[in-house]
């Protein structure tokens, strides 16, 4: 086995590489477990303690995931030592849980040269601490637009996971499994990573460059190529919406043909469907970012706060300010 990239630990565990996991309140249990299990199985298959890990919570009490499941921890995040590699595990309401305590701890650990990683929305915490500057990073697709709005100077991608020097970020869900299998490959070799995947009944190790979301065809349950192309154009142009005629031209249809397609397959006009996409994006930005309402409106293609408020109230039954208040 190649030990070149493994950091020796001196904590008495005998592990070649030690991980710390900061479990932010309401973290994703699936994403966390998907990161831990490959390490455990790698130890079992190699018959060595290749990896060990400790977990930490805000107050040292059991960490509670977004599903309400409690996980035992070894201590407080603020007391965490400068371990070789530290992952911040996020989930929902990440802005609310990005405390000064976590930020200062991560900065301290970074100053000791630790590798830093983020699982799911944990990338938001690293960015808030200024620890993703000049590094490629990624985050869950649902959080991508808000993340880009909050940190416009970062090199943010929509990849499944990013390993850029000593920064490791992934989109959450099962993408943390792929990221860990990639790290096992780098640390020990592809043969062990494949054996771990086989144990997990995971038929293919995905590359970091693979897409996060299902293809539109699978997501929507429709296969008409021109309709899918039109919806893809809509999703790519939420900030500056295209007119119905421009959409039709882009996909090689007349405006009337495009309207018939939307009515037949989606029971909506193109304009109404497009508005729904923009309002869904706006709702996310309202609840998961601190952007002013006018900036949310502009980011989703509305020319004024009043027009945005009217559309939001008609679609969701409450104003943008009420939406933000209810969700927080």
N, C-alpha and C positions, 0 to 999 in steps of 0.2 A: 504493500500500500504506500502511496505517495503522501508523506507528511508535510510537504513543503508549505502548504497554506494553513496548517493547523497550529493553533496557538496553545502552548502547554499551559495547564492550570496548576496552581499551587494551593488549591483549597482542600486537598486531601481526598477529592473524589476519584482521582486517577483518570479523569476524563481528559481527552486530548483537546477538547474544545468546550467551553462553557458559555451558555446563553443565559441572558436575563430577559424576562418578559414583564413589561409594565402593562398591567391590565387596567385600562382606563374604564371607568364606570360605563355600563351599557355596551361593552365590547362584544364583538361577534364571536360567539362560542364556536361556531363551525370553523371560522378562519383560524382561530387559536388552536383548536384540536388538530386541524389539518397541518399546522406547523409542527406540533409536538410529536404526533404519531410517527412520521418518517424518521425522526431522531431515535425514538424508542426502538423501532423495528431495526434500524441500522445497527444499534447496539446488540440486539438479539442475534441477528444474522451473522454479524462479524465475530460474535463471542468475545467482544471487547467493549469497554466503556469508552466509545468514541466521543459521545456527547453526554453532557449533563446540563441541567437547567434549574433555575430558581425563578419564582414568580413573585411579583410585588404589587400591592394595591396602594391606593391613596393613603389610607389610614392604618394599614396592616391587618385589617379585618378581611374576611373572605371577600373576594371580588365577585360582583354580581354582573352577569352577562345581560345582554338585551333580552334574552329569553327568560330571565329571572333565575338562572342556574348559578349556584354559588361554587366558587373554586377556591381551594385553600391556597395560601400564599406564605412566603418565608419572611415577609416584613413589609415595611413602608417603602414606597418609592423613594422618598427623600433619604433613606438609609442605605439605598442600594450601592454596593461597591462598584468600582470601575471594572466591570467584567469585559472579557474580550469582545463579545457581541451582545448588543442590547436591542430588543425589538419592542416597539410601542404598539400595542394592540388596541385599535379603536373600533367603533361601531356607530351607533346612532347618537345624535345630539353632541357631536364631537366638539363643537365650539363651546358649548356650555361646560364641558368637562376638561377643556384645555387650561389647566390651572397654572399659576406662576410656580407652584411647587414642582410640577412635572417639568416645566420648561427649564427651570434653574438646575434641576437634577441632570437633565439630558445635556445641558451645556457643560456642566462639570465633568460628566463622563466623557463627552467629546474632547475636552481639553486633555484627557489622559490617553487619547488616541484610540479609543474603542471604535469598533465597527458599529454603525447604527442602522437599524432597520425599522420598517413600519409595515403593519398588516392592516388591510382595509383602510379606514380613515385615519389611522395612526400617522399617515404622512402629513396631515394637517398640523399635528403637534410638533413634528420635526420642523416643518416650515415656519411655524410660529416662533420656534426657538432659533430660527436663522441657520438651521443645520442642513438645509438642502440647497443653499446657494452654490451655483456652478455644478450641480449634479443633476442628471436626468432622474425623474421620479414619476410615479404613477399613483393612481387612486381609483377607487370604485367608480364605475361609469356614472352612477347616479350623482356622485359628488363632484364629478369632473368640472362641470361648468362653474359651480360655486368656488371650487378650488382655484380655477384660473382667474376668476374675478378677484378673489382675495389676495392672490399672489401672482400678479401678472408678470413679474420679472423671472419667475422660475421656469426651468425647462421641463414642462409637464407633458407627458405623453399619454396615450390611451391604451398602452400595451398591457398585457396580462401581468407582467412583473418587470422590474428594472433592477439590474445589478450594475451599478456604476462605481467602480473602485470600492470604497468601503461604505457605500450606502446601498441598502437593499429595501426596495418598496414593492408592494404588490396590491392587487385590486381587491383582495378579500375573497370570501367564499372559498372555493377549492384552489384558487390561484396560489395560496400560501403553500399548498402541497407541492405544486410545480416548482416554486421558488426554492423550497427546501431540498427537493430532489436535485435541482441544479447545483445547490451548494454542496450536497453530498458528492455529486460528480466531481466538482472542483476540488474537494477535500480529499476524497478517497478513490473515486473512480466510477466510471459509468456502469460497470458490472454490478456493483453494490446498489447503485441507484435503481437499476432495472429490477433487481431482486426485491428491493423495498416496494417498488410500484406493484410488482406481482403479488406480494403479500397483501397489499391494499386493494387487490382486484382492480387496479388502475391500468387500463389497457394501453395507454399511450402517455408518455411524459411530454407535456406541451412545452413549446418554446416560449420565451418571454415575449416574443414579437407577435404572438397570436392574438386574435381579437378577443375582447371581453364578452361582448354581447352575442346572443344568437343572431343568425342572419334574419333579415326582415321576413323572409318567406316563412321561417319557422315561427317567429314571434307573432305574426299576424294571421297565419294559417291561410294565406292566399299565395297564388303563384303567377298571377298575371304580370309579366315582366315590365310593362310600361307603367302600371299602377305602382309597383314596387319602386321603380325609378323615380316616380313623382314624389312618393313619400320620403325616399332617401334625400331628394333635393330639399324637401321641406325641413327635415331634421338637420340638414347642413346649413340652413339659412333661417335660423330663428331670430337672430338679431336684426337682420334686414330682410324681411319677408318678400318673397317674389310674388308678383301678381299671378292670377290664374292663367292669363294668356302667356306670360313668360314661362310658367311651369309647363304648359302644354307644348310650347315651342321646344323646350329643352328635351322633352321625351318623345317628340315627333308625333304629336296628336293635335287635333283642333281643340279649341276650348270646350266645345259641345261634347266631343268624344271623352275628354277628361272628366267632365261633369257626370256623364253617364256611367263611367267606370266607378267613380267614387260612390255614386248612388247605388249601383248594383252590388258592389262587394262590401261597402262599409256603411251604407244607409246614411251617408252624410254628403253634403256638398264639399268640394275641395276647400273652399274658404272656411267652412265650419270646422272641418277636420284640422286644418292648419292652425286655426285659432286655439283649438283644444291642445295641440302640441305646445304652443307658445305659453298657454296658461299653466300647463303641467310643469313646464320648466320654471315659470315664475313662482309657482307655489313652492317648489323645492328651494329656490333662492331665498324666498321669504322666511322659510322655516329653518334652513341650514346655514345661512350666512347672515352677516350683520349689515349687508348693503342697504343703503337708504331706499325707500320704496320707489322713488323716481329713478334711481339707477337700475333697480330690478325691472321697472317698466321699459326703460330704454334697452336693456340687455335682451329683452324678449320681443322687441319690435313694436312697442307702443309709443306713440309720439307724445303722449302727455300722461301725467299721473291720474287725471280725472277720467280719461278714456280707459286706462288700465283698470281703475277701480270699478268702473261701470261694468266692464266685461268680466272681471273677476267675480263680482257680486252675482251677476246673471248666471255664471257657469257653476260656481261653488256654493252660492247662497250666503256668502259673507264677503266683506271688503278685505283688501290686502292687510290693512292694519289689524282687523279682527282676526284674520288668519294667523298673523304673527303672534298675536296675544294669546290665542287659544293654544297654539303649538308650544309656546314657551311657558 
